[in-house]
C-alpha cells in the first residue's frame, strides 16, 4: 500500500487521476491539495469535494491551494478544454462545497504523520508543491519517499508554446524550485503522456459494465475533453490521460522507462516554461542528488489495460 498526498487542479484529467487513485486497492490517499490551474482554486476545491463525496471518502482532508503562480501574475484558465467548472458539462450539486478545508500548513502535518512512507503526486501547477520548500526550507520534504509529477516536454513540442508544457509554463518559478530542491522526482512529460490515449470505446465499456461510483460523470467529462482535443490536434481519436499516467506509474513500476538527468525549467523570456536536460550521448556529469528521473518511454497497451481494470472495479474502501 502506498500512502499518497495528491496535488491537483481538478480539471478533467486531474479528476480522472484522482478517481483512479480513489479506486486503486494499493493507493491510500491521505490528503488532496486543490488549487488553481485549469480552473480557479474555488472550482478546484468544489470538484475535489464532489469526487470524494461520490467515493464516500469525505474523511480525506482537502487542503486549499494557491490562487495563482509565485510570480503574482493573474492565472490563465482553460474552460475551452475542461469546461467552465472543470468537469466538462457537469454541474455540481448545490450542497457541494460545505466541507472542511484546511490551510496550506496541513501539508507539513501530513508529511510529519507519514515519515519515509509517503509519495507526493503533483499533476497540476507546481505552486503548492513548492510552497513548503519556500516556507520551511530545503529539508521540508526530507522524509518523503518520492515525487511523481506530470510536467514538462523533452525532445518534442509543448502544448502551450512550441517548447513549454502547461504545468511548467503556468508557474515556471515553482516548477524549477521543486526540481532543484526536492529529491527522487519521477517526471512524466508530454513526450509520454500525450501517448496515454484512452479510446472512447474504453469509456463506453466502463460506463456500461463497470461498478465505478463515478460512472455518471465519466462519459460527459471525457467527451467534452476529447472534443476540445479534436479542435487542437487534427486527426486525434482518443483523449490523453496525462495525469493518470503519473499515478499509474506508482503501482506499475514497469510502465514507464526513465533516464536520470538534471532538469531545470526556464523561468523567463520567450522560452518560459521550457524543461531543459542534457541528452547528449555523453552528458555533463552532475551530482547524483541533483538528478531527476525523466520518463522517456511508456507501455501504452499496459496503461490502457490498467486504466480499464481500475475503472471497471467497484470501490475499495481504504479508510
C-alpha positions, 0 to 999 in steps of 0.5 A: 500500500502506498500512502499518497498526498495528491496535488491537483487542479481538478480539471478533467484529467486531474479528476480522472487521476484522482478517481483512479487513485480513489479506486486503486486497492494499493493507493491510500490517499491521505490528503488532496491539495486543490488549487488553481490551474485549469480552473480557479482554486474555488472550482478546484476545491468544489470538484475535489469535494464532489469526487470524494463525496461520490467515493464516500471518502469525505474523511480525506482532508482537502487542503486549499491551494494557491490562487495563482503562480509565485510570480503574482501574475493573474492565472490563465484558465482553460474552460475551452478544454475542461469546461467552465467548472472543470468537469466538462458539462457537469454541474455540481450539486448545490450542497457541494462545497460545505466541507472542511478545508484546511490551510496550506500548513496541513501539508507539513502535518501530513508529511510529519504523520507519514515519515519515509512512507509517503509519495507526493503526486503533483499533476497540476501547477507546481505552486503548492508543491513548492510552497513548503520548500519556500516556507520551511526550507530545503529539508521540508520534504526530507522524509518523503519517499518520492515525487511523481509529477506530470510536467514538462516536454523533452525532445518534442513540442509543448502544448502551450508554446512550441517548447513549454508544457502547461504545468511548467509554463503556468508557474515556471518559478515553482516548477524549477524550485521543486526540481532543484530542491526536492529529491527522487522526482519521477517526471512524466512529460508530454513526450509520454503522456500525450501517448496515454490515449484512452479510446472512447470505446474504453469509456463506453465499456466502463460506463456500461459494465463497470461498478465505478461510483463515478460512472455518471460523470465519466462519459460527459467529462471525457467527451467534452475533453476529447472534443476540445482535443479534436479542435487542437490536434487534427486527426486525434481519436482518443483523449490523453490521460496525462495525469493518470499516467503519473499515478499509474506509474506508482503501482506499475513500476514497469510502465514507464522507462526513465533516464536520470538527468538534471532538469531545470525549467526556464523561468523567463523570456520567450522560452518560459516554461521550457524543461531543459536536460542534457541528452547528449550521448555523453552528458555533463556529469552532475551530482547524483542528488541533483538528478531527476528521473525523466520518463522517456518511454511508456507501455501504452497497451499496459496503461490502457489495460490498467486504466480499464481494470481500475475503472471497471472495479467497484470501490475499495474502501481504504479508510 
